[in-house]
Amino acid sequence: MQSRLFFYLAYLNKPAWDTGISPPELLDFIKTHAPGRALDLGCGTGTNAITLAKSGWQVTGVDFTHRAIKIAKQKTQRNGIAVDFRLDDVRRLDSITDQFDLILDLGCFHSLVSSDHPKYIATVDRLLSPTGTYLLYVFFKNQAKSFGPGVTKEAIDSLLLRFELITRTDGTERWIRPSAWFSFRKRT
């Protein structure tokens, strides 16, 4: 994972990725799916977990940055809603044994180093219900630089070993680099 120090320092201010606005892809998903249980991986300050909870979902949000979880809990108190926010590591999540109808990841997977992908993928597979949806947003690694966050085609291929692709929508992350929204379901 990127340095914990990087994320700690980022949450001393408002990180660029913390827009406070849920993306249209998530809002469209909410409109077309009945509420159920949702897991928000790398939930940050809870924007998307709160959006889901306001729409009737029972939500667990996980992040490894203490300050982000603290802010998320404060936001839920202000909004008068319940979300189970947990300080944890998305590569394991041993304390979570339930299965979820939606697993949401907006930028967590692409922040992991490739050697952590198998653990993360096994965790998502274990926690996704047989009829659930895994909704993933990633940006792709800059081909000119071998460092920094982003996924490769091989990382997406590793997801396809465990999950069936429902949809893929390509775009651009802040008009800088290629990105994509994926929705997956378990392979049967």
Secondary structure, 3 states (H helix, E strand, C coil): CCCHHHHHHHCCCCCCCCCCCCCHHHHHHHHHCCCCEEEEECCCCCHHHHHHHHCCCEEEEEECCHHHHHHHHHHHHHHCCCCEEEECCCCCCCCCCCCEEEEEEECCHHHCCHHHHHHHHHHHHHHEEEEEEEEEEEEECCCCCCCCCCECHHHHHHHHCCEEEEEEEEEEECCCEEEEEEEEEECC
